[in-house]
């Protein structure tokens, strides 16, 4: 397999379409739907460029996509070719000038870009010397001027585009329109994801399937180095100057437009929390149909297993690594993807590295897996998006079926990741003939985890709302657990930070007396995760916290007989009786609800937390 060069990326989203005049679709609708679907990738500014009757219209601004959609004249736009962009600033602050699309001096070429052009300063210097006038601080603008430069030397638009692309170093997904080729969108991909959507009388180019799935589910995933153009009726693709036949590359994806609507909920996050029973059931049945024999074989033979991920996916990785060790006694270690270098020298041929990533595009995880492969390890992708770069580049792919997750804060993909990792552990126990693990019982527990999730959701909404009312007034909170409870506590703390902007930290409960307890004063919220597994270890930690005035919230099985829970808790979230593996999958759910309702109580928008993006493709 060719390992593409490593590049830095940014987090923007791009959409472009070319439609025939006979197609009934309207330009403003396609752009509006596309931009809204892309907004989760980044949202400090947005913009569009539309070609109509030889004229290029550009609307862009700082702020949310709604500003563009509601701008005067937007609903009247009438073009057969258009591009749009949502930005998460890397080069240059969020501002109207820095928003995409960017144009050449004569405003005849418009460019949208996701990625980072590493040599843009050199190119800009040359273009400035030639007299080009720049209007932004971005790296992207050089692309428009470069195309203009090659056209001024006599090249036709597409040739000029290709020459410009050949000069770029770094990562890019590009969509470019040019007044001189009014029915085409030029595109190119290197490192940053880009897809072509094939509709009837309309074709799309986008960084994200969700932006056009309402119109078609026939897609071609572009590879690094590919470039070409779309028109309403044609797709031209080439690699290294040679045409590429796309007919064998067309895939029909199972994603319906409804699954990316809010479905009656106020926020995607709420929708995604409440659809966890479905996501778990779907993922469990998908796992049963996947052939895992090769993966089980390499895991059984591995000297050591590393599980890597970022953010929420790291927390799932941690829980997975604990399960490998506690249940199977195997050498397993979870690592934050961006810290993979810690073990670079320790990786040996035959080790297995599992990359856990909802999107399959997180650059830190991708780079960790690339490094692992270079060192001779086998790589396994555990992803929610089987078409992603991480899936494509890994030796083996295990796909979850959580459905699209739009809210920035991951919820259903955490529980489905945990389910998947525990399923692998169960199947591995069967494969190696472990006498310590009853794999049938483990699988049975996982099978019913969707029902447990349903019961938790039914039982804990009101109590989580009440807790949120308390937390909304606080500055900080601790989340404490032991063993498996630690990653769940970490996930709870991350959720509260991300969407409610409350400083929250998680610790192994036993560690809390070695420093964190210094902060405890009257009313300081401490959330204890009683998993029904080594719970007695938590008893003295709860007492210690209570003695210093902490406001104690416990997540615990309703039938527990532990006295510390009843004696010291201010509030108990009673969890239904369930086997351990189903508890491991589902105990993050009340913590997600607490964070969600706290965000609402504070008047925040949980779907759009500040400074964050859903898919992080910057190092
Ligand atoms: C971002 C998101 C997190 C996510 C992390 C890893 O930081 O905001 O919610 O957990 O990326 O994403 P991945 O797609 O690799 O799971």
Boltz pocket constraint, residues with backbone or C-beta under 6 A from the ligand:
constraints:
  - pocket:
      binder: B
      contacts: [[A, 310], [A, 311], [A, 312], [A, 313], [A, 356], [A, 357], [A, 358], [A, 359], [A, 360], [A, 361], [A, 362], [A, 365], [A, 408], [A, 409], [A, 410], [A, 612], [A, 613], [A, 614], [A, 615], [A, 616]]
      max_distance: 6.0
